[in-house]
């Protein structure tokens, strides 16, 4: 089947198998390997991207279901060499260790802050509960998002 | 102290991870690369009657299908540690085949590998491999495996025992002391089986280059050199210099990526057969079924106390599962990494541990964050708190009564335990005092009493742990059965421009070596951190190494690097002396330059480096170059310790445990980067909380895993947790130059019993004395009704 979509601002059209998940499409067809697959069953959240602005676990939907959509992946977050405030906050507050869940965490954080510019700790934790991190105990991820919120609000 | 040591320097690794530019094994694509999928057994124990691969071979895009009937069937992966029976009989060591031939011994064991042009085609074809099985009864519980008439894992050993083992004082003496004790506390429980669950699944690419007759194995391993050694010398019999093992970025390990797995060897073999690269990445289901698990001890324990609450004796018997085959370090985990910590932080005069280690129809069990030490700590800390409850003492008081007094390992000697080890330095009461202060213990007890009157179930749990890490003196581990040395290699290359490349045999998979190692290297040389690069994870760049596990990277790997820096400074001083026309012994090195003492005559590190490589005007007889490699074999293990305190509220209606606070005061010796150490503690603590409240691998009676997905295996999520309150005391390690002890496992070792102690404390007035982990709402609710 044909799929046409926009990823990180760039348009693509490909002939792909209907069974190909969006995560596979991003990794295998577009070589955007920043989107990670930790479980392929919507359990871990490492593959989270935004589809038309909303956080979506990209292993959960087929690439063809994203036809006509605008996707942002972790590779689309920085502005050139300038990291997005969420990325910068993760670095500043040690919100990552092995880095594998990190792209999904950053994309989920973007979704949390898009919907709520001033989240409480509880709201951040609720927003993160679809994403596993096995390294940080979430402590510094929560802190990073709190600081990113402050920074974005200015 | 210099500019970097002890500072929370931000991590240089982070930029690539945050931009999605990390290079994990599954991210790598090679020209002409094929993809592998496995046909795996749906049974835990079965005879293989027949295998028909003809359908798979004919399927679209299939390059090759192999079973144990092909040449790969002759190979098996080895075990790296030997623990013999108490009576001297040799450890029973089954062949761990790359593919099962006649018999299946655990669920998910591979029967065939299918290699195809794409992952989808490989998976499609793997479904077409037709295997006729004759299912057999299975045993997954280690105690049941030792019972008369239990299903047999390996026919040649009908009693299922791999070995038995004991440590400590004479059993009869310990039993007599228990007989005579004022009070005896008893506990029986399972330290349940856990799945490590690094979020990156295991992934390998084997790439055989026919022209060079060489292989590159890209592997998500914690341990590239050891994998190469085992793969070459003990599995495939290929020359070690013809194999390069590369592990770039690795998405968490927690022990599970230490070992040499069958898939690594099989892919390496298959790549030469097909003359093309072949990749395999586990899916999460395969990760549950085939990554080595952790824990799985069945424990029965007695601890005797005198009238004052001092421990007089401790006796424990355990059954510890090994799984169907012996994984790389498996025999060491329930023995030398476990029994040697039975002293804990207490002056217990008499200790005896007896271990029976059977094969079971499960995936192998090996080290998982803490590896044997969490199991020892859980037992000791539950016993102490249970004893306090039974003897009407406070949990803190009983610990203060039993602590080994402080010792620095320099003025006061190390502490000789009853279980073989000598602790390096410790101030155990110091972390408990600080932990109680952080919590506001006295105030909490008042709050708890008031809450109880209102029907609220609040509890506090204390755990004061010690762990042994920084493995290890090779001679010691060799005497204990290790088949490898456990030193480390640090190679420091000064480039002609004075820039530094450091090659370490340790491996970073989240720990931040690229930052922390650069911090102390820069400080030791008095140069800018940006001038130091850390290289790891490539056997072709790094001379040798033993990898990262057992919180050993800084204490062992860091010391090897420092040895090389010392050699560089010694040689550099000779060059500097020549340039300054002074005697080397009249120079001092500081701030990146050699200065003639008492003068302002100096020469910079950069000048000396350049001179070493452009030796026109140079000391006579001195070799050019400034490049040193060192092996460091530590004099002793290191012994971090600390206090963890949990506060919980239990729902009287549902039994759900709400973790309200978690306080950790750890002592990991000197700290190079507080931010990173705190991060290690946070993560470890939460893994330990996971064991206490959520996690358990469950096999049913037939050996089916009924917790084999993220829907069924509960791990801590962000909304299960409070912020972790951390502080530390500092008791330097006396036997390494950085004074560091290691921080990777501490959190996971200390936290589990603190949480369980807190829940039992919350329910003590209802007569609850123990609850089996994980403390699910159902279990807690049942305990409350009892």
HADDOCK unambig.tbl for C-alpha pairs under 7 A between the chains (distance, minus, plus):
assign (segid A and resid 33 and name CA) (segid B and resid 20 and name CA) 6.91 0.50 0.50
assign (segid A and resid 33 and name CA) (segid B and resid 27 and name CA) 5.66 0.50 0.50
assign (segid A and resid 34 and name CA) (segid B and resid 20 and name CA) 3.68 0.50 0.50
assign (segid A and resid 34 and name CA) (segid B and resid 21 and name CA) 5.94 0.50 0.50
assign (segid A and resid 35 and name CA) (segid B and resid 20 and name CA) 6.96 0.50 0.50
assign (segid A and resid 38 and name CA) (segid B and resid 199 and name CA) 5.34 0.50 0.50
assign (segid A and resid 38 and name CA) (segid B and resid 200 and name CA) 5.48 0.50 0.50
assign (segid A and resid 38 and name CA) (segid B and resid 201 and name CA) 6.35 0.50 0.50
assign (segid A and resid 38 and name CA) (segid B and resid 284 and name CA) 6.89 0.50 0.50
assign (segid A and resid 39 and name CA) (segid B and resid 283 and name CA) 6.29 0.50 0.50
assign (segid A and resid 39 and name CA) (segid B and resid 284 and name CA) 4.75 0.50 0.50
assign (segid A and resid 43 and name CA) (segid B and resid 710 and name CA) 5.54 0.50 0.50
assign (segid A and resid 74 and name CA) (segid B and resid 19 and name CA) 6.00 0.50 0.50
assign (segid A and resid 74 and name CA) (segid B and resid 20 and name CA) 5.62 0.50 0.50
assign (segid A and resid 75 and name CA) (segid B and resid 19 and name CA) 5.56 0.50 0.50
assign (segid A and resid 75 and name CA) (segid B and resid 20 and name CA) 5.64 0.50 0.50
assign (segid A and resid 78 and name CA) (segid B and resid 19 and name CA) 6.99 0.50 0.50
assign (segid A and resid 87 and name CA) (segid B and resid 18 and name CA) 5.93 0.50 0.50
assign (segid A and resid 91 and name CA) (segid B and resid 10 and name CA) 6.81 0.50 0.50
assign (segid A and resid 91 and name CA) (segid B and resid 14 and name CA) 6.07 0.50 0.50
assign (segid A and resid 92 and name CA) (segid B and resid 10 and name CA) 6.49 0.50 0.50
assign (segid A and resid 97 and name CA) (segid B and resid 510 and name CA) 4.24 0.50 0.50
assign (segid A and resid 97 and name CA) (segid B and resid 511 and name CA) 6.37 0.50 0.50
assign (segid A and resid 98 and name CA) (segid B and resid 250 and name CA) 6.75 0.50 0.50
assign (segid A and resid 98 and name CA) (segid B and resid 251 and name CA) 5.05 0.50 0.50
assign (segid A and resid 98 and name CA) (segid B and resid 252 and name CA) 5.51 0.50 0.50
assign (segid A and resid 98 and name CA) (segid B and resid 509 and name CA) 5.32 0.50 0.50
assign (segid A and resid 98 and name CA) (segid B and resid 510 and name CA) 3.48 0.50 0.50
assign (segid A and resid 99 and name CA) (segid B and resid 17 and name CA) 5.23 0.50 0.50
assign (segid A and resid 99 and name CA) (segid B and resid 251 and name CA) 6.47 0.50 0.50
assign (segid A and resid 100 and name CA) (segid B and resid 199 and name CA) 6.75 0.50 0.50
assign (segid A and resid 100 and name CA) (segid B and resid 200 and name CA) 6.31 0.50 0.50
assign (segid A and resid 100 and name CA) (segid B and resid 251 and name CA) 4.97 0.50 0.50
assign (segid A and resid 101 and name CA) (segid B and resid 199 and name CA) 6.88 0.50 0.50
assign (segid A and resid 102 and name CA) (segid B and resid 18 and name CA) 6.58 0.50 0.50
assign (segid A and resid 103 and name CA) (segid B and resid 18 and name CA) 6.47 0.50 0.50
assign (segid A and resid 103 and name CA) (segid B and resid 20 and name CA) 6.24 0.50 0.50
assign (segid A and resid 125 and name CA) (segid B and resid 718 and name CA) 5.01 0.50 0.50
assign (segid A and resid 125 and name CA) (segid B and resid 719 and name CA) 4.79 0.50 0.50
assign (segid A and resid 126 and name CA) (segid B and resid 719 and name CA) 5.58 0.50 0.50
assign (segid A and resid 128 and name CA) (segid B and resid 718 and name CA) 5.98 0.50 0.50
assign (segid A and resid 129 and name CA) (segid B and resid 717 and name CA) 5.40 0.50 0.50
assign (segid A and resid 129 and name CA) (segid B and resid 718 and name CA) 5.29 0.50 0.50
assign (segid A and resid 129 and name CA) (segid B and resid 719 and name CA) 5.93 0.50 0.50
assign (segid A and resid 132 and name CA) (segid B and resid 717 and name CA) 6.21 0.50 0.50
assign (segid A and resid 134 and name CA) (segid B and resid 198 and name CA) 6.45 0.50 0.50
assign (segid A and resid 134 and name CA) (segid B and resid 199 and name CA) 6.69 0.50 0.50
assign (segid A and resid 134 and name CA) (segid B and resid 683 and name CA) 6.86 0.50 0.50
assign (segid A and resid 135 and name CA) (segid B and resid 683 and name CA) 4.86 0.50 0.50
assign (segid A and resid 136 and name CA) (segid B and resid 679 and name CA) 5.95 0.50 0.50
assign (segid A and resid 136 and name CA) (segid B and resid 682 and name CA) 5.93 0.50 0.50
assign (segid A and resid 136 and name CA) (segid B and resid 683 and name CA) 4.31 0.50 0.50
assign (segid A and resid 137 and name CA) (segid B and resid 682 and name CA) 5.28 0.50 0.50
assign (segid A and resid 137 and name CA) (segid B and resid 683 and name CA) 4.24 0.50 0.50
assign (segid A and resid 137 and name CA) (segid B and resid 686 and name CA) 5.11 0.50 0.50
assign (segid A and resid 138 and name CA) (segid B and resid 718 and name CA) 5.79 0.50 0.50
assign (segid A and resid 139 and name CA) (segid B and resid 682 and name CA) 6.80 0.50 0.50
assign (segid A and resid 139 and name CA) (segid B and resid 723 and name CA) 5.62 0.50 0.50
assign (segid A and resid 139 and name CA) (segid B and resid 724 and name CA) 6.74 0.50 0.50
